[in-house]
Amino acid sequence: MEHNVIFQPSGRRGKVAEGKTLLEASYELGVEIEAPCGAHKVCGKCKIKIETGFFEKFNIDSRIEHLSPINEEEKNLLKPEEIADNYRLACATEIKGDILIFVPEESRKADQVVLDTGKERVFTLDPAVKNYYVEMPKATLDDHRDDLRRLQDALKEQFGLDNLYMDYFVLRELPNKIREGDWKVTATVLYDREIIDVRPGFVQKCYGIGIDVGTTTVAAYLCDMSTGQMLVKDGMMNPQVRYGEDVLSRITYAMMNKEGRDKLHDAIIEGINTLASRMTEKVGLTPTDVVEITLVFNTAMHHCLLNLEPKFMGRSPFAPAISAPFDVKARDLGINISRSANIHVLPVEAGFVGPDNVSVLIAEEPYKQDEEMRLLIDIGTNGEIDLGNRNKLLSTSCATGPALEGAQIKFGMRAAPGAIEGIKIDPETLEVTYKVIGDEKWHSRGGKSGAKGICGSGIIDMVAEVFKAGIINKSGKVNMNLNTERIRRGESGKAEFVLVFADDSGIGKDITVTQGDIRAVQLAKAALYVGTKMLMRHLGVDKIDRVTLAGAFGSYINKESAMVIGMFPDCDLDRVAAVGNAAGDGAQAALLDKNKRIEARDVAAGVEFVETAVEPDFQERFAEAMAFPHSKDPFPSIKHILDKIPQR
Amino acid sequence: MEHNVIFQPSGRRGKVAEGKTLLEASYELGVEIEAPCGAHKVCGKCKIKIETGFFEKFNIDSRIEHLSPINEEEKNLLKPEEIADNYRLACATEIKGDILIFVPEESRKADQVVLDTGKERVFTLDPAVKNYYVEMPKATLDDHRDDLRRLQDALKEQFGLDNLYMDYFVLRELPNKIREGDWKVTATVLYDREIIDVRPGFVQKCYGIGIDVGTTTVAAYLCDMSTGQMLVKDGMMNPQVRYGEDVLSRITYAMMNKEGRDKLHDAIIEGINTLASRMTEKVGLTPTDVVEITLVFNTAMHHCLLNLEPKFMGRSPFAPAISAPFDVKARDLGINISRSANIHVLPVEAGFVGPDNVSVLIAEEPYKQDEEMRLLIDIGTNGEIDLGNRNKLLSTSCATGPALEGAQIKFGMRAAPGAIEGIKIDPETLEVTYKVIGDEKWHSRGGKSGAKGICGSGIIDMVAEVFKAGIINKSGKVNMNLNTERIRRGESGKAEFVLVFADDSGIGKDITVTQGDIRAVQLAKAALYVGTKMLMRHLGVDKIDRVTLAGAFGSYINKESAMVIGMFPDCDLDRVAAVGNAAGDGAQAALLDKNKRIEARDVAAGVEFVETAVEPDFQERFAEAMAFPHSKDPFPSIKHILDKIPQR
């Protein structure tokens, strides 16, 4: 007898025989769980969490009773609170029924590779939070001033800062800090208005984190705000994935489950706390050294992270609780950095176009550009598109799905060591060469590459290459008549193409691209393409002068592949650029330059949102956009490539 | 073998034989603990808490091992967290060594009597927190405004309120509240600046609490800020008493004990939370209905309640952390009222003259008075004195001790049913008549009165009467040569006077006034007298035109008795008035009229603080002031009384 088993956040799923352990199931389904003791139930590293309830998305009823009872080894290796919270050891737990499992970040094998931003940006250094060192006269019986007044007077006298107030939690320790520093202290001031930290003596450094909270991926940047230097980049899967892979299913989860909103909130806050301690530890700091965080996300994630009621975001007329930028205390969100630290939330534009797009805009600044017609595409589970220039700027949002981030792709994985990031297919022999993250050389058949899966940029290459090799046709269908053992019928008879054979791979089985994978990418690229075309129609333009591709993995995208699959309309390839995580760059810019926050507020108010999905011919256009470009289509920039595609 | 046993917050102490239960000890020492089951270990009402550690003040080393081990009945009747927190049942716990016990409010027998304020005050109704009802247009696809903007726009349009921001925790539920009210809501706005609550539909009521946190007594007033009506008065012993009876011993406790500051803070916050739920329950509300609290206290209590480092308050030059008035979120202090509620802290003047004196000033407004030389005395464990008028106002603070509040007096007790509140002694027969709280008639010997002890006003009467009857002489010494069985030698041979014999009392033993009690009152009244004289010298005046006596029990004070014992210099008795708890009245005034907060800030800055205790002849003057007034002393207003005192 077999049962349905689903692993989150990867989304890997399949039928697994009754009695197998969850660790064995993870091997079968290609999920990476750390188990250094080799399943001997002694290390306790393969901790996983059982998620219970009915998950509509997967049509699965996951129950704790669908597993073998907890045994002695687990009782010894898990903390009581973990047991209470449905944690189990994957090596010790046998499957007895349908089950949904969440693999926590610390139990996953691969380290996150932090991607370089693709573009050097020059930020003005004028942060909202600054340090001021002052010396004060000692208190005496003749000088009756209280400690705060004494500090306020010194800050006014020495820096012209007036009318400052102090956060309550700083005030509590103020008398000690002043005397520890022998009446010389460094005050950390937010917006030249609120004292959010006081430390004895002279302190130069001042730390902040810019965070881009994507639906699927979270990217974080620890910066020294006193120098503008970025010290550590880090990332993780969004821990909310366990409650739903897309924003609508998360909103549904929040609405349908008791304390659903709190669970979503707690999951991402815990993730941010993990990132904050991991990043600060790397450079010998502690999370309490961090005095500010800037946050960007789409509007649904904005509500889910901030624990604002998201219910009405999911239904017409889609009004958010708040659009304006705002500041909130870290402690009020449960973020464990400095207790008085500030969290700055960038503004929402409209509908589902959120602070993440505003962040892309303040990084790329298309509103400072004169005549050129510029297209910005931010690729993520929710794609955001901007089109225009100084005169007018339109934006829209489209449900791309997580395929381009490696989720919902059979062998999709994060951009981590072992992930295939680039692919070439010889149109004659149909043989494959490929590049794996963490390894400089290109691999071909018969060479052990240790590949484990395919990340976002590899997926785009893969689809472009099978198309260019004539393995799939214009409508995306796999040609079963080609003479190669790489093309075959896989599970339930569906067509698939073998990229890496089991002997060469690192997972002991073939890595394939399936007909389903092709379809998922077609849906994603069609959504982006139609969104762009709709914006062009609204602006009355038929030609794009420049294309900027952004996304958490953007710098690795092969721009030619992106254009060959038809992700956006024709543009001179020299004027197409991948710029990396522009939303993350914008979050950093807002951290390091407070004027960027004003720019963000202004652009959020000025950009015009177009709800493209409600346009009358949207469905028809979308269906057309599913197809791949043809040499007769209006793609002059890649005509030389399209012309070479074998017609078979 | 006997051990030292101390009960807090009453401070009752004595030697108790080994093996007696704590409940038996409480009977012996006259401490009231509720035990409705008659010590049968079934009701669980006689819960007490063991305080451990070395308490310098009492020179006692209190340890949990100084008691019999916890037994089965206790395990059944106490919650696990109570056991962990050193709670025991007094009836089940035997004494094996020195021990300090805290009797929680709910285990004490007598209900607090809430005293009427002695003076009707007319407050202007212009609270800092107000409700505004607005109707908004529904969100549509054409009206892209977010919920907050929509509410802000309505408040601007309908009430001219501009630039409002919203507390984060209100924002979280805003979408629900707006739709529950069908786009009609009531916004609660602080300082016409911050939205701190939003409720569906029309809501008129708006609740706040004014709290006067005394060193020994806490007085609280629940008000409807929409009408200015005071709904409930309540009070309790300050739960911090367990850590020290006066402010210096509490500061010492905070400095010398691990987490001492947190313990002091937590104790009073828990007390405020108890008051808030008790008071709101009385009128069918919940604590979350309360949106603002105003706090007044002396400067040391200000620091201890707010958990500001108090260490440097206790040593020269006595600089506080903050003097200015400020606002802090209830949640940041751990006060469980509305999560977004505001706590307004009134300003400190200087040194130990705190917001409580500022509060007395804004209630009594001596700064609005033209020529009259006015003396304000606020009687408490810390006495505050103000002298002056519109032209100049001086203030000082003096360590009165808690004697005038009934603590450190052998049979002292709070102003609760059973407390003797008024006394007359016949100078011929030396027989006593007295009045007990909760009973209209005056009692004399042979009549069962059920008296349990003496409260503050009774103590002042008692001392005045024994003096007027010639039982004590000018220096306070009891005359042992008088022919009455009421005068005798008590414990350790010290003189005492029997007020109520055991047959008449409600505690099965004689209620006496001891030589020690007389001394404690002399110390308190001398402190107040010397303080006043020093201020008169500073102002260069030799006559006072008007005296106002304030204090948590002030309205019951017999002003003639207060003058006869020499609590203040001579003044026409018609121009002496007891006004009740003026500090509490000021806290209410600041709650109901935001202009009073500005007045408070201005008077705190304008009043001149005089550190009287450092004056060169302070000690000498103090020693002189210990004596009682003599008919040859400059007390013309009471010369007719002093002349009648029998000289024996």
Chai-1 contact restraints between the chains, C-beta under 6 A:
chainA,res_idxA,chainB,res_idxB,connection_type,confidence,min_distance_angstrom,max_distance_angstrom,comment,restraint_id
A,A139,B,P317,contact,1.0,0.0,6.0,A-B,restraint_1
A,A139,B,A319,contact,1.0,0.0,6.0,A-B,restraint_2
A,T140,B,P317,contact,1.0,0.0,6.0,A-B,restraint_3
A,L141,B,P317,contact,1.0,0.0,6.0,A-B,restraint_4
A,H144,B,A350,contact,1.0,0.0,6.0,A-B,restraint_5
A,D146,B,A319,contact,1.0,0.0,6.0,A-B,restraint_6
A,D146,B,P320,contact,1.0,0.0,6.0,A-B,restraint_7
A,D146,B,I322,contact,1.0,0.0,6.0,A-B,restraint_8
A,D146,B,S323,contact,1.0,0.0,6.0,A-B,restraint_9
A,D147,B,A319,contact,1.0,0.0,6.0,A-B,restraint_10
A,D147,B,A321,contact,1.0,0.0,6.0,A-B,restraint_11
A,L148,B,I322,contact,1.0,0.0,6.0,A-B,restraint_12
A,Y168,B,V328,contact,1.0,0.0,6.0,A-B,restraint_13
A,Y168,B,D332,contact,1.0,0.0,6.0,A-B,restraint_14
A,L171,B,A321,contact,1.0,0.0,6.0,A-B,restraint_15
A,L171,B,I322,contact,1.0,0.0,6.0,A-B,restraint_16
A,R172,B,N307,contact,1.0,0.0,6.0,A-B,restraint_17
A,R172,B,L308,contact,1.0,0.0,6.0,A-B,restraint_18
A,L174,B,A321,contact,1.0,0.0,6.0,A-B,restraint_19
A,P175,B,E309,contact,1.0,0.0,6.0,A-B,restraint_20
A,P175,B,F312,contact,1.0,0.0,6.0,A-B,restraint_21
A,P175,B,A321,contact,1.0,0.0,6.0,A-B,restraint_22
A,N176,B,E309,contact,1.0,0.0,6.0,A-B,restraint_23
A,N307,B,R172,contact,1.0,0.0,6.0,A-B,restraint_24
A,L308,B,R172,contact,1.0,0.0,6.0,A-B,restraint_25
A,E309,B,P175,contact,1.0,0.0,6.0,A-B,restraint_26
A,E309,B,N176,contact,1.0,0.0,6.0,A-B,restraint_27
A,F312,B,P175,contact,1.0,0.0,6.0,A-B,restraint_28
A,P317,B,A139,contact,1.0,0.0,6.0,A-B,restraint_29
A,P317,B,T140,contact,1.0,0.0,6.0,A-B,restraint_30
A,P317,B,L141,contact,1.0,0.0,6.0,A-B,restraint_31
A,A319,B,A139,contact,1.0,0.0,6.0,A-B,restraint_32
A,A319,B,D146,contact,1.0,0.0,6.0,A-B,restraint_33
A,A319,B,D147,contact,1.0,0.0,6.0,A-B,restraint_34
A,P320,B,D146,contact,1.0,0.0,6.0,A-B,restraint_35
A,A321,B,D147,contact,1.0,0.0,6.0,A-B,restraint_36
A,A321,B,L171,contact,1.0,0.0,6.0,A-B,restraint_37
A,A321,B,L174,contact,1.0,0.0,6.0,A-B,restraint_38
A,A321,B,P175,contact,1.0,0.0,6.0,A-B,restraint_39
A,I322,B,D146,contact,1.0,0.0,6.0,A-B,restraint_40
A,I322,B,L148,contact,1.0,0.0,6.0,A-B,restraint_41
A,I322,B,L171,contact,1.0,0.0,6.0,A-B,restraint_42
A,S323,B,D146,contact,1.0,0.0,6.0,A-B,restraint_43
A,V328,B,Y168,contact,1.0,0.0,6.0,A-B,restraint_44
A,D332,B,Y168,contact,1.0,0.0,6.0,A-B,restraint_45
A,A350,B,H144,contact,1.0,0.0,6.0,A-B,restraint_46
